[in-house]
Amino acid sequence: MDKGVPVEEAAEKQLLNVALMPFIYKWVAAMPDVHWGIGATVGSVIPQRARSSPQRLAWILVAA
């Protein structure tokens, strides 16, 4: 990332993978404490075009 707080490389990769998914609405946001997590990046905001169950989202992120 170019500006802001440092982000772990693994967390940045997770955020980029999520941002490219077709059901994401516009962009993914990251809070200052963002870090890699199992299933989803901790400290991220993931807006979606339509509802999706959290279990399905977690499975998609782990499989990515």
mmCIF file as Biopython writes it, N, C-alpha, C and O atoms, coordinates in Angstrom:
data_model
#
loop_
_atom_site.group_PDB
_atom_site.id
_atom_site.type_symbol
_atom_site.label_atom_id
_atom_site.label_alt_id
_atom_site.label_comp_id
_atom_site.label_asym_id
_atom_site.label_entity_id
_atom_site.label_seq_id
_atom_site.pdbx_PDB_ins_code
_atom_site.Cartn_x
_atom_site.Cartn_y
_atom_site.Cartn_z
_atom_site.occupancy
_atom_site.B_iso_or_equiv
_atom_site.auth_seq_id
_atom_site.auth_asym_id
_atom_site.pdbx_PDB_model_num
ATOM 1   N N  . MET A ? 1  ? 0.850   -1.173  0.000  1.0 0.0 1  A 1 
ATOM 2   C CA . MET A ? 1  ? 0.000   0.000   0.000  1.0 0.0 1  A 1 
ATOM 3   C C  . MET A ? 1  ? 0.903   1.245   0.000  1.0 0.0 1  A 1 
ATOM 4   O O  . MET A ? 1  ? 1.978   1.240   0.600  1.0 0.0 1  A 1 
ATOM 5   N N  . ASP A ? 2  ? 0.466   2.276   -0.658 1.0 0.0 2  A 1 
ATOM 6   C CA . ASP A ? 2  ? 1.303   3.456   -0.830 1.0 0.0 2  A 1 
ATOM 7   C C  . ASP A ? 2  ? 1.309   4.402   0.364  1.0 0.0 2  A 1 
ATOM 8   O O  . ASP A ? 2  ? 2.353   4.965   0.694  1.0 0.0 2  A 1 
ATOM 9   N N  . LYS A ? 3  ? 0.161   4.588   1.020  1.0 0.0 3  A 1 
ATOM 10  C CA . LYS A ? 3  ? 0.057   5.571   2.097  1.0 0.0 3  A 1 
ATOM 11  C C  . LYS A ? 3  ? -0.621  4.947   3.303  1.0 0.0 3  A 1 
ATOM 12  O O  . LYS A ? 3  ? -1.220  3.875   3.213  1.0 0.0 3  A 1 
ATOM 13  N N  . GLY A ? 4  ? -0.516  5.639   4.441  1.0 0.0 4  A 1 
ATOM 14  C CA . GLY A ? 4  ? -1.205  5.160   5.633  1.0 0.0 4  A 1 
ATOM 15  C C  . GLY A ? 4  ? -0.313  4.301   6.506  1.0 0.0 4  A 1 
ATOM 16  O O  . GLY A ? 4  ? 0.913   4.412   6.476  1.0 0.0 4  A 1 
ATOM 17  N N  . VAL A ? 5  ? -0.958  3.436   7.289  1.0 0.0 5  A 1 
ATOM 18  C CA . VAL A ? 5  ? -0.232  2.593   8.233  1.0 0.0 5  A 1 
ATOM 19  C C  . VAL A ? 5  ? 0.346   1.362   7.529  1.0 0.0 5  A 1 
ATOM 20  O O  . VAL A ? 5  ? -0.163  0.954   6.485  1.0 0.0 5  A 1 
ATOM 21  N N  . PRO A ? 6  ? 1.395   0.774   8.086  1.0 0.0 6  A 1 
ATOM 22  C CA . PRO A ? 6  ? 1.947   -0.447  7.498  1.0 0.0 6  A 1 
ATOM 23  C C  . PRO A ? 6  ? 0.932   -1.596  7.554  1.0 0.0 6  A 1 
ATOM 24  O O  . PRO A ? 6  ? 0.168   -1.713  8.512  1.0 0.0 6  A 1 
ATOM 25  N N  . VAL A ? 7  ? 0.934   -2.431  6.531  1.0 0.0 7  A 1 
ATOM 26  C CA . VAL A ? 7  ? 0.030   -3.579  6.454  1.0 0.0 7  A 1 
ATOM 27  C C  . VAL A ? 7  ? 0.863   -4.824  6.188  1.0 0.0 7  A 1 
ATOM 28  O O  . VAL A ? 7  ? 1.736   -4.827  5.320  1.0 0.0 7  A 1 
ATOM 29  N N  . GLU A ? 8  ? 0.584   -5.886  6.948  1.0 0.0 8  A 1 
ATOM 30  C CA . GLU A ? 8  ? 1.279   -7.154  6.722  1.0 0.0 8  A 1 
ATOM 31  C C  . GLU A ? 8  ? 1.072   -7.604  5.276  1.0 0.0 8  A 1 
ATOM 32  O O  . GLU A ? 8  ? 0.001   -7.401  4.704  1.0 0.0 8  A 1 
ATOM 33  N N  . GLU A ? 9  ? 2.079   -8.202  4.704  1.0 0.0 9  A 1 
ATOM 34  C CA . GLU A ? 9  ? 1.987   -8.673  3.326  1.0 0.0 9  A 1 
ATOM 35  C C  . GLU A ? 9  ? 0.842   -9.678  3.149  1.0 0.0 9  A 1 
ATOM 36  O O  . GLU A ? 9  ? 0.120   -9.633  2.152  1.0 0.0 9  A 1 
ATOM 37  N N  . ALA A ? 10 ? 0.680   -10.584 4.122  1.0 0.0 10 A 1 
ATOM 38  C CA . ALA A ? 10 ? -0.398  -11.581 4.039  1.0 0.0 10 A 1 
ATOM 39  C C  . ALA A ? 10 ? -1.773  -10.913 4.096  1.0 0.0 10 A 1 
ATOM 40  O O  . ALA A ? 10 ? -2.692  -11.327 3.390  1.0 0.0 10 A 1 
ATOM 41  N N  . ALA A ? 11 ? -1.917  -9.889  4.926  1.0 0.0 11 A 1 
ATOM 42  C CA . ALA A ? 11 ? -3.192  -9.168  5.029  1.0 0.0 11 A 1 
ATOM 43  C C  . ALA A ? 11 ? -3.479  -8.405  3.739  1.0 0.0 11 A 1 
ATOM 44  O O  . ALA A ? 11 ? -4.620  -8.374  3.277  1.0 0.0 11 A 1 
ATOM 45  N N  . GLU A ? 12 ? -2.464  -7.798  3.166  1.0 0.0 12 A 1 
ATOM 46  C CA . GLU A ? 12 ? -2.639  -7.072  1.910  1.0 0.0 12 A 1 
ATOM 47  C C  . GLU A ? 12 ? -3.101  -8.022  0.801  1.0 0.0 12 A 1 
ATOM 48  O O  . GLU A ? 12 ? -3.974  -7.675  0.005  1.0 0.0 12 A 1 
ATOM 49  N N  . LYS A ? 13 ? -2.514  -9.220  0.752  1.0 0.0 13 A 1 
ATOM 50  C CA . LYS A ? 13 ? -2.909  -10.216 -0.253 1.0 0.0 13 A 1 
ATOM 51  C C  . LYS A ? 13 ? -4.369  -10.628 -0.053 1.0 0.0 13 A 1 
ATOM 52  O O  . LYS A ? 13 ? -5.121  -10.753 -1.019 1.0 0.0 13 A 1 
ATOM 53  N N  . GLN A ? 14 ? -4.769  -10.840 1.216  1.0 0.0 14 A 1 
ATOM 54  C CA . GLN A ? 14 ? -6.171  -11.177 1.504  1.0 0.0 14 A 1 
ATOM 55  C C  . GLN A ? 14 ? -7.105  -10.063 1.031  1.0 0.0 14 A 1 
ATOM 56  O O  . GLN A ? 14 ? -8.124  -10.332 0.395  1.0 0.0 14 A 1 
ATOM 57  N N  . LEU A ? 15 ? -6.758  -8.820  1.341  1.0 0.0 15 A 1 
ATOM 58  C CA . LEU A ? 15 ? -7.600  -7.685  0.954  1.0 0.0 15 A 1 
ATOM 59  C C  . LEU A ? 15 ? -7.735  -7.585  -0.563 1.0 0.0 15 A 1 
ATOM 60  O O  . LEU A ? 15 ? -8.826  -7.336  -1.077 1.0 0.0 15 A 1 
ATOM 61  N N  . LEU A ? 16 ? -6.637  -7.779  -1.275 1.0 0.0 16 A 1 
ATOM 62  C CA . LEU A ? 16 ? -6.688  -7.719  -2.738 1.0 0.0 16 A 1 
ATOM 63  C C  . LEU A ? 16 ? -7.532  -8.859  -3.308 1.0 0.0 16 A 1 
ATOM 64  O O  . LEU A ? 16 ? -8.301  -8.643  -4.245 1.0 0.0 16 A 1 
ATOM 65  N N  . ASN A ? 17 ? -7.403  -10.068 -2.759 1.0 0.0 17 A 1 
ATOM 66  C CA . ASN A ? 17 ? -8.221  -11.205 -3.211 1.0 0.0 17 A 1 
ATOM 67  C C  . ASN A ? 17 ? -9.706  -10.917 -3.023 1.0 0.0 17 A 1 
ATOM 68  O O  . ASN A ? 17 ? -10.515 -11.187 -3.911 1.0 0.0 17 A 1 
ATOM 69  N N  . VAL A ? 18 ? -10.060 -10.367 -1.863 1.0 0.0 18 A 1 
ATOM 70  C CA . VAL A ? 18 ? -11.466 -10.059 -1.573 1.0 0.0 18 A 1 
ATOM 71  C C  . VAL A ? 18 ? -11.967 -8.967  -2.511 1.0 0.0 18 A 1 
ATOM 72  O O  . VAL A ? 18 ? -13.072 -9.067  -3.044 1.0 0.0 18 A 1 
ATOM 73  N N  . ALA A ? 19 ? -11.175 -7.942  -2.714 1.0 0.0 19 A 1 
ATOM 74  C CA . ALA A ? 19 ? -11.595 -6.808  -3.544 1.0 0.0 19 A 1 
ATOM 75  C C  . ALA A ? 19 ? -11.920 -7.219  -4.976 1.0 0.0 19 A 1 
ATOM 76  O O  . ALA A ? 19 ? -12.709 -6.551  -5.642 1.0 0.0 19 A 1 
ATOM 77  N N  . LEU A ? 20 ? -11.333 -8.293  -5.452 1.0 0.0 20 A 1 
ATOM 78  C CA . LEU A ? 20 ? -11.555 -8.747  -6.826 1.0 0.0 20 A 1 
ATOM 79  C C  . LEU A ? 20 ? -12.767 -9.669  -6.981 1.0 0.0 20 A 1 
ATOM 80  O O  . LEU A ? 20 ? -13.112 -10.046 -8.100 1.0 0.0 20 A 1 
ATOM 81  N N  . MET A ? 21 ? -13.408 -10.032 -5.883 1.0 0.0 21 A 1 
ATOM 82  C CA . MET A ? 21 ? -14.574 -10.914 -5.965 1.0 0.0 21 A 1 
ATOM 83  C C  . MET A ? 21 ? -15.768 -10.163 -6.563 1.0 0.0 21 A 1 
ATOM 84  O O  . MET A ? 21 ? -15.966 -8.985  -6.265 1.0 0.0 21 A 1 
ATOM 85  N N  . PRO A ? 22 ? -16.564 -10.833 -7.402 1.0 0.0 22 A 1 
ATOM 86  C CA . PRO A ? 22 ? -17.627 -10.158 -8.142 1.0 0.0 22 A 1 
ATOM 87  C C  . PRO A ? 22 ? -18.777 -9.597  -7.290 1.0 0.0 22 A 1 
ATOM 88  O O  . PRO A ? 22 ? -19.498 -8.715  -7.758 1.0 0.0 22 A 1 
ATOM 89  N N  . PHE A ? 23 ? -18.964 -10.075 -6.071 1.0 0.0 23 A 1 
ATOM 90  C CA . PHE A ? 23 ? -20.077 -9.596  -5.261 1.0 0.0 23 A 1 
ATOM 91  C C  . PHE A ? 23 ? -19.697 -8.418  -4.357 1.0 0.0 23 A 1 
ATOM 92  O O  . PHE A ? 23 ? -20.530 -7.943  -3.585 1.0 0.0 23 A 1 
ATOM 93  N N  . ILE A ? 24 ? -18.461 -7.947  -4.443 1.0 0.0 24 A 1 
ATOM 94  C CA . ILE A ? 24 ? -18.017 -6.814  -3.628 1.0 0.0 24 A 1 
ATOM 95  C C  . ILE A ? 24 ? -18.565 -5.521  -4.224 1.0 0.0 24 A 1 
ATOM 96  O O  . ILE A ? 24 ? -18.519 -5.314  -5.437 1.0 0.0 24 A 1 
ATOM 97  N N  . TYR A ? 25 ? -19.081 -4.661  -3.357 1.0 0.0 25 A 1 
ATOM 98  C CA . TYR A ? 25 ? -19.645 -3.389  -3.802 1.0 0.0 25 A 1 
ATOM 99  C C  . TYR A ? 25 ? -18.601 -2.286  -3.699 1.0 0.0 25 A 1 
ATOM 100 O O  . TYR A ? 25 ? -18.294 -1.832  -2.597 1.0 0.0 25 A 1 
ATOM 101 N N  . LYS A ? 26 ? -18.066 -1.860  -4.794 1.0 0.0 26 A 1 
ATOM 102 C CA . LYS A ? 26 ? -17.114 -0.768  -4.979 1.0 0.0 26 A 1 
ATOM 103 C C  . LYS A ? 26 ? -15.712 -1.030  -4.439 1.0 0.0 26 A 1 
ATOM 104 O O  . LYS A ? 26 ? -14.780 -1.154  -5.233 1.0 0.0 26 A 1 
ATOM 105 N N  . TRP A ? 27 ? -15.523 -1.120  -3.131 1.0 0.0 27 A 1 
ATOM 106 C CA . TRP A ? 27 ? -14.172 -1.281  -2.585 1.0 0.0 27 A 1 
ATOM 107 C C  . TRP A ? 27 ? -14.192 -1.954  -1.224 1.0 0.0 27 A 1 
ATOM 108 O O  . TRP A ? 27 ? -15.246 -2.104  -0.607 1.0 0.0 27 A 1 
ATOM 109 N N  . VAL A ? 28 ? -13.025 -2.354  -0.768 1.0 0.0 28 A 1 
ATOM 110 C CA . VAL A ? 28 ? -12.841 -2.943  0.556  1.0 0.0 28 A 1 
ATOM 111 C C  . VAL A ? 28 ? -12.065 -1.920  1.381  1.0 0.0 28 A 1 
ATOM 112 O O  . VAL A ? 28 ? -11.109 -1.321  0.889  1.0 0.0 28 A 1 
ATOM 113 N N  . ALA A ? 29 ? -12.471 -1.723  2.621  1.0 0.0 29 A 1 
ATOM 114 C CA . ALA A ? 29 ? -11.790 -0.769  3.501  1.0 0.0 29 A 1 
ATOM 115 C C  . ALA A ? 29 ? -11.007 -1.520  4.573  1.0 0.0 29 A 1 
ATOM 116 O O  . ALA A ? 29 ? -11.376 -2.626  4.968  1.0 0.0 29 A 1 
ATOM 117 N N  . ALA A ? 30 ? -9.933  -0.911  5.032  1.0 0.0 30 A 1 
ATOM 118 C CA . ALA A ? 30 ? -9.119  -1.507  6.093  1.0 0.0 30 A 1 
ATOM 119 C C  . ALA A ? 30 ? -8.933  -0.490  7.216  1.0 0.0 30 A 1 
ATOM 120 O O  . ALA A ? 30 ? -8.632  0.679   6.971  1.0 0.0 30 A 1 
ATOM 121 N N  . MET A ? 31 ? -9.115  -0.949  8.435  1.0 0.0 31 A 1 
ATOM 122 C CA . MET A ? 31 ? -8.926  -0.117  9.616  1.0 0.0 31 A 1 
ATOM 123 C C  . MET A ? 31 ? -7.428  -0.070  9.965  1.0 0.0 31 A 1 
ATOM 124 O O  . MET A ? 31 ? -6.664  -0.902  9.476  1.0 0.0 31 A 1 
ATOM 125 N N  . PRO A ? 32 ? -6.997  0.880   10.795 1.0 0.0 32 A 1 
ATOM 126 C CA . PRO A ? 32 ? -5.566  1.003   11.127 1.0 0.0 32 A 1 
ATOM 127 C C  . PRO A ? 32 ? -4.960  -0.254  11.765 1.0 0.0 32 A 1 
ATOM 128 O O  . PRO A ? 32 ? -3.752  -0.469  11.664 1.0 0.0 32 A 1 
ATOM 129 N N  . ASP A ? 33 ? -5.781  -1.083  12.419 1.0 0.0 33 A 1 
ATOM 130 C CA . ASP A ? 33 ? -5.260  -2.294  13.070 1.0 0.0 33 A 1 
ATOM 131 C C  . ASP A ? 33 ? -5.397  -3.538  12.193 1.0 0.0 33 A 1 
ATOM 132 O O  . ASP A ? 33 ? -5.351  -4.657  12.704 1.0 0.0 33 A 1 
ATOM 133 N N  . VAL A ? 34 ? -5.562  -3.361  10.897 1.0 0.0 34 A 1 
ATOM 134 C CA . VAL A ? 34 ? -5.798  -4.485  9.987  1.0 0.0 34 A 1 
ATOM 135 C C  . VAL A ? 34 ? -4.645  -5.491  10.075 1.0 0.0 34 A 1 
ATOM 136 O O  . VAL A ? 34 ? -3.472  -5.123  10.137 1.0 0.0 34 A 1 
ATOM 137 N N  . HIS A ? 35 ? -5.030  -6.788  10.077 1.0 0.0 35 A 1 
ATOM 138 C CA . HIS A ? 35 ? -4.026  -7.850  10.053 1.0 0.0 35 A 1 
ATOM 139 C C  . HIS A ? 35 ? -4.661  -9.133  9.512  1.0 0.0 35 A 1 
ATOM 140 O O  . HIS A ? 35 ? -5.883  -9.280  9.488  1.0 0.0 35 A 1 
ATOM 141 N N  . TRP A ? 36 ? -3.801  -10.052 9.082  1.0 0.0 36 A 1 
ATOM 142 C CA . TRP A ? 36 ? -4.237  -11.315 8.494  1.0 0.0 36 A 1 
ATOM 143 C C  . TRP A ? 36 ? -5.103  -12.077 9.486  1.0 0.0 36 A 1 
ATOM 144 O O  . TRP A ? 36 ? -4.862  -12.064 10.693 1.0 0.0 36 A 1 
ATOM 145 N N  . GLY A ? 37 ? -6.113  -12.737 8.946  1.0 0.0 37 A 1 
ATOM 146 C CA . GLY A ? 37 ? -6.979  -13.559 9.771  1.0 0.0 37 A 1 
ATOM 147 C C  . GLY A ? 37 ? -7.361  -14.835 9.044  1.0 0.0 37 A 1 
ATOM 148 O O  . GLY A ? 37 ? -7.213  -14.932 7.826  1.0 0.0 37 A 1 
ATOM 149 N N  . ILE A ? 38 ? -7.846  -15.799 9.780  1.0 0.0 38 A 1 
ATOM 150 C CA . ILE A ? 38 ? -8.299  -17.056 9.182  1.0 0.0 38 A 1 
ATOM 151 C C  . ILE A ? 38 ? -9.698  -16.822 8.638  1.0 0.0 38 A 1 
ATOM 152 O O  . ILE A ? 38 ? -10.627 -16.555 9.401  1.0 0.0 38 A 1 
ATOM 153 N N  . GLY A ? 39 ? -9.851  -16.920 7.337  1.0 0.0 39 A 1 
ATOM 154 C CA . GLY A ? 39 ? -11.158 -16.746 6.704  1.0 0.0 39 A 1 
ATOM 155 C C  . GLY A ? 39 ? -11.429 -15.335 6.233  1.0 0.0 39 A 1 
ATOM 156 O O  . GLY A ? 39 ? -12.068 -15.154 5.196  1.0 0.0 39 A 1 
ATOM 157 N N  . ALA A ? 40 ? -10.969 -14.334 6.952  1.0 0.0 40 A 1 
ATOM 158 C CA . ALA A ? 40 ? -11.168 -12.942 6.549  1.0 0.0 40 A 1 
ATOM 159 C C  . ALA A ? 40 ? -10.111 -12.083 7.223  1.0 0.0 40 A 1 
ATOM 160 O O  . ALA A ? 40 ? -9.604  -12.436 8.287  1.0 0.0 40 A 1 
ATOM 161 N N  . THR A ? 41 ? -9.784  -10.974 6.614  1.0 0.0 41 A 1 
ATOM 162 C CA . THR A ? 41 ? -8.807  -10.055 7.172  1.0 0.0 41 A 1 
ATOM 163 C C  . THR A ? 41 ? -9.426  -9.340  8.365  1.0 0.0 41 A 1 
ATOM 164 O O  . THR A ? 41 ? -10.484 -8.724  8.236  1.0 0.0 41 A 1 
ATOM 165 N N  . VAL A ? 42 ? -8.783  -9.413  9.515  1.0 0.0 42 A 1 
ATOM 166 C CA . VAL A ? 42 ? -9.280  -8.761  10.723 1.0 0.0 42 A 1 
ATOM 167 C C  . VAL A ? 42 ? -9.079  -7.253  10.566 1.0 0.0 42 A 1 
ATOM 168 O O  . VAL A ? 42 ? -7.999  -6.793  10.196 1.0 0.0 42 A 1 
ATOM 169 N N  . GLY A ? 43 ? -10.137 -6.495  10.855 1.0 0.0 43 A 1 
ATOM 170 C CA . GLY A ? 43 ? -10.065 -5.047  10.720 1.0 0.0 43 A 1 
ATOM 171 C C  . GLY A ? 43 ? -10.409 -4.561  9.332  1.0 0.0 43 A 1 
ATOM 172 O O  . GLY A ? 43 ? -10.007 -3.467  8.936  1.0 0.0 43 A 1 
ATOM 173 N N  . SER A ? 44 ? -11.156 -5.369  8.582  1.0 0.0 44 A 1 
ATOM 174 C CA . SER A ? 44 ? -11.573 -4.957  7.242  1.0 0.0 44 A 1 
ATOM 175 C C  . SER A ? 44 ? -13.087 -4.779  7.187  1.0 0.0 44 A 1 
ATOM 176 O O  . SER A ? 44 ? -13.832 -5.362  7.974  1.0 0.0 44 A 1 
ATOM 177 N N  . VAL A ? 45 ? -13.511 -3.962  6.240  1.0 0.0 45 A 1 
ATOM 178 C CA . VAL A ? 45 ? -14.935 -3.756  5.983  1.0 0.0 45 A 1 
ATOM 179 C C  . VAL A ? 45 ? -15.174 -4.217  4.555  1.0 0.0 45 A 1 
ATOM 180 O O  . VAL A ? 45 ? -14.553 -3.714  3.619  1.0 0.0 45 A 1 
ATOM 181 N N  . ILE A ? 46 ? -16.086 -5.185  4.392  1.0 0.0 46 A 1 
ATOM 182 C CA . ILE A ? 46 ? -16.311 -5.802  3.086  1.0 0.0 46 A 1 
ATOM 183 C C  . ILE A ? 46 ? -17.769 -5.580  2.665  1.0 0.0 46 A 1 
ATOM 184 O O  . ILE A ? 46 ? -18.633 -6.392  2.997  1.0 0.0 46 A 1 
ATOM 185 N N  . PRO A ? 47 ? -18.050 -4.498  1.943  1.0 0.0 47 A 1 
ATOM 186 C CA . PRO A ? 47 ? -19.421 -4.266  1.474  1.0 0.0 47 A 1 
ATOM 187 C C  . PRO A ? 47 ? -19.764 -5.216  0.332  1.0 0.0 47 A 1 
ATOM 188 O O  . PRO A ? 47 ? -18.930 -5.478  -0.535 1.0 0.0 47 A 1 
ATOM 189 N N  . GLN A ? 48 ? -20.991 -5.729  0.334  1.0 0.0 48 A 1 
ATOM 190 C CA . GLN A ? 48 ? -21.405 -6.699  -0.677 1.0 0.0 48 A 1 
ATOM 191 C C  . GLN A ? 48 ? -22.602 -6.184  -1.459 1.0 0.0 48 A 1 
ATOM 192 O O  . GLN A ? 48 ? -23.429 -5.446  -0.922 1.0 0.0 48 A 1 
ATOM 193 N N  . ARG A ? 49 ? -22.696 -6.570  -2.723 1.0 0.0 49 A 1 
ATOM 194 C CA . ARG A ? 49 ? -23.839 -6.195  -3.567 1.0 0.0 49 A 1 
ATOM 195 C C  . ARG A ? 49 ? -25.117 -6.869  -3.077 1.0 0.0 49 A 1 
ATOM 196 O O  . ARG A ? 49 ? -26.182 -6.251  -3.069 1.0 0.0 49 A 1 
ATOM 197 N N  . ALA A ? 50 ? -25.020 -8.086  -2.685 1.0 0.0 50 A 1 
ATOM 198 C CA . ALA A ? 50 ? -26.182 -8.842  -2.200 1.0 0.0 50 A 1 
ATOM 199 C C  . ALA A ? 50 ? -25.751 -9.596  -0.948 1.0 0.0 50 A 1 
ATOM 200 O O  . ALA A ? 50 ? -24.559 -9.772  -0.698 1.0 0.0 50 A 1 
ATOM 201 N N  . ARG A ? 51 ? -26.704 -10.025 -0.186 1.0 0.0 51 A 1 
ATOM 202 C CA . ARG A ? 51 ? -26.361 -10.739 1.050  1.0 0.0 51 A 1 
ATOM 203 C C  . ARG A ? 51 ? -25.711 -12.082 0.748  1.0 0.0 51 A 1 
ATOM 204 O O  . ARG A ? 51 ? -26.039 -12.754 -0.230 1.0 0.0 51 A 1 
ATOM 205 N N  . SER A ? 52 ? -24.792 -12.446 1.609  1.0 0.0 52 A 1 
ATOM 206 C CA . SER A ? 52 ? -24.122 -13.735 1.515  1.0 0.0 52 A 1 
ATOM 207 C C  . SER A ? 52 ? -23.927 -14.236 2.935  1.0 0.0 52 A 1 
ATOM 208 O O  . SER A ? 52 ? -23.640 -13.442 3.831  1.0 0.0 52 A 1 
ATOM 209 N N  . SER A ? 53 ? -24.073 -15.515 3.157  1.0 0.0 53 A 1 
ATOM 210 C CA . SER A ? 53 ? -23.922 -16.021 4.515  1.0 0.0 53 A 1 
ATOM 211 C C  . SER A ? 53 ? -22.465 -15.906 4.950  1.0 0.0 53 A 1 
ATOM 212 O O  . SER A ? 53 ? -21.569 -16.141 4.140  1.0 0.0 53 A 1 
ATOM 213 N N  . PRO A ? 54 ? -22.203 -15.548 6.211  1.0 0.0 54 A 1 
ATOM 214 C CA . PRO A ? 54 ? -20.820 -15.433 6.688  1.0 0.0 54 A 1 
ATOM 215 C C  . PRO A ? 54 ? -20.020 -16.726 6.507  1.0 0.0 54 A 1 
ATOM 216 O O  . PRO A ? 54 ? -18.824 -16.675 6.220  1.0 0.0 54 A 1 
ATOM 217 N N  . GLN A ? 55 ? -20.670 -17.881 6.671  1.0 0.0 55 A 1 
ATOM 218 C CA . GLN A ? 55 ? -19.952 -19.137 6.508  1.0 0.0 55 A 1 
ATOM 219 C C  . GLN A ? 55 ? -19.469 -19.296 5.060  1.0 0.0 55 A 1 
ATOM 220 O O  . GLN A ? 55 ? -18.346 -19.739 4.823  1.0 0.0 55 A 1 
ATOM 221 N N  . ARG A ? 56 ? -20.302 -18.941 4.119  1.0 0.0 56 A 1 
ATOM 222 C CA . ARG A ? 56 ? -19.925 -19.048 2.708  1.0 0.0 56 A 1 
ATOM 223 C C  . ARG A ? 56 ? -18.793 -18.079 2.403  1.0 0.0 56 A 1 
ATOM 224 O O  . ARG A ? 56 ? -17.841 -18.435 1.709  1.0 0.0 56 A 1 
ATOM 225 N N  . LEU A ? 57 ? -18.890 -16.852 2.921  1.0 0.0 57 A 1 
ATOM 226 C CA . LEU A ? 57 ? -17.839 -15.878 2.692  1.0 0.0 57 A 1 
ATOM 227 C C  . LEU A ? 57 ? -16.523 -16.372 3.273  1.0 0.0 57 A 1 
ATOM 228 O O  . LEU A ? 57 ? -15.482 -16.268 2.624  1.0 0.0 57 A 1 
ATOM 229 N N  . ALA A ? 58 ? -16.559 -16.908 4.486  1.0 0.0 58 A 1 
ATOM 230 C CA . ALA A ? 58 ? -15.344 -17.420 5.112  1.0 0.0 58 A 1 
ATOM 231 C C  . ALA A ? 58 ? -14.755 -18.550 4.268  1.0 0.0 58 A 1 
ATOM 232 O O  . ALA A ? 58 ? -13.538 -18.613 4.096  1.0 0.0 58 A 1 
ATOM 233 N N  . TRP A ? 59 ? -15.593 -19.441 3.741  1.0 0.0 59 A 1 
ATOM 234 C CA . TRP A ? 59 ? -15.104 -20.548 2.928  1.0 0.0 59 A 1 
ATOM 235 C C  . TRP A ? 59 ? -14.439 -20.013 1.661  1.0 0.0 59 A 1 
ATOM 236 O O  . TRP A ? 59 ? -13.388 -20.510 1.256  1.0 0.0 59 A 1 
ATOM 237 N N  . ILE A ? 60 ? -15.043 -19.007 1.035  1.0 0.0 60 A 1 
ATOM 238 C CA . ILE A ? 60 ? -14.488 -18.436 -0.192 1.0 0.0 60 A 1 
ATOM 239 C C  . ILE A ? 60 ? -13.120 -17.831 0.096  1.0 0.0 60 A 1 
ATOM 240 O O  . ILE A ? 60 ? -12.183 -18.019 -0.679 1.0 0.0 60 A 1 
ATOM 241 N N  . LEU A ? 61 ? -13.000 -17.104 1.208  1.0 0.0 61 A 1 
ATOM 242 C CA . LEU A ? 61 ? -11.740 -16.440 1.525  1.0 0.0 61 A 1 
ATOM 243 C C  . LEU A ? 61 ? -10.648 -17.444 1.859  1.0 0.0 61 A 1 
ATOM 244 O O  . LEU A ? 61 ? -9.489  -17.228 1.505  1.0 0.0 61 A 1 
ATOM 245 N N  . VAL A ? 62 ? -10.987 -18.526 2.526  1.0 0.0 62 A 1 
ATOM 246 C CA . VAL A ? 62 ? -9.989  -19.541 2.859  1.0 0.0 62 A 1 
ATOM 247 C C  . VAL A ? 62 ? -9.542  -20.255 1.589  1.0 0.0 62 A 1 
ATOM 248 O O  . VAL A ? 62 ? -8.367  -20.598 1.450  1.0 0.0 62 A 1 
ATOM 249 N N  . ALA A ? 63 ? -10.462 -20.480 0.668  1.0 0.0 63 A 1 
ATOM 250 C CA . ALA A ? 63 ? -10.141 -21.201 -0.557 1.0 0.0 63 A 1 
ATOM 251 C C  . ALA A ? 63 ? -9.351  -20.331 -1.542 1.0 0.0 63 A 1 
ATOM 252 O O  . ALA A ? 63 ? -8.690  -20.852 -2.440 1.0 0.0 63 A 1 
ATOM 253 N N  . ALA A ? 64 ? -9.420  -19.028 -1.376 1.0 0.0 64 A 1 
ATOM 254 C CA . ALA A ? 64 ? -8.755  -18.114 -2.341 1.0 0.0 64 A 1 
ATOM 255 C C  . ALA A ? 64 ? -7.252  -18.158 -2.217 1.0 0.0 64 A 1 
ATOM 256 O O  . ALA A ? 64 ? -6.551  -17.457 -2.947 1.0 0.0 64 A 1 
#
